[in-house]
Amino acid sequence: MYIPIDSVIPNQNGKSILITDTVFADASFLINHYLSKSIKNKEENILLMSFTNNFIQYESIQKKMGNNLKIYKDTEKLNFIDANLISPSGDVNLKILFQKIEELLKESSFESTTIILDDITHLLYIEYPLNEILDFEYKCRKICNMYNCDIIVRIHKDIGDDNDIDPISINHSQLLNYLMNSYEYIIETNELESGYTDDIQGQLSFARGVTCTQFDFNPRLYHYKINENPAYSKFYAKGLIEGTV
């Protein structure tokens, strides 16, 4: 018997959530899940900052989930910030992007806001200075505490081998370790240890982070199969599907 996604993934109310994924276990379906939940919540607005995708890519997926992003774009309900052209020395940089976040939060009339950063791995690929990435991320979490916002951040965890000594791999390791120790909840997607099957695509774990104060929280582990419409993705307790590990 499968479990629906709403019973697996936590509500983001007042939480900081880190999503880590891999090349073969992409977690974009989780970003779209949270985006959809925020769109449908009348008391909440969204600030979606994308470093890799354009608006049309989110719009296409959300349409399958019953949401028309076009009617919300450039309104207070949905603030989409395209950060694809970011550059340390360009007109779009982290300092300017944070100022934009700050302005939008100050002007918001909604009871709560969810900030989604998708995904900050791109900053490492373009060799953005690590200290500036860390400063930007820290200020985002800090301002979320000030305005009682939720923050969801995605990062790839398999840029290179742990033994790689190139600058990008070293910065990635430091950034990932920092983030893993800064968030309340951590959701990880991984490929199956036994390989891909027709019934199951990957494995998802939901763990309490270092800063989480929910001491009765129980870690969870699931196998999953993603549907074209993420809302209909199926999750199974590990071990229920024959032939998977």
Secondary structure, DSSP 8 states (H G I E B T S, - for coil): --EEHHHHS---TT-EEEEEEBTTB--HHHHHHHHHHHHH-TTEEEEEEESS--HHHHHHHHHHTT--GGGTBTSSSEEEEE-TT--TTSSS-HHHHHHHHHHHHHH--SSEEEEEEE-THHHHHTT--HHHHHHHHHHHHHHHHHHT-EEEEEEES-SS-TT--SHHHHHHHHHHHHHHTT-SEEEEEE--TT---SS--EEEEEEE-TT---TT---EEEEEE--SSGGG-EEEETT-STT--
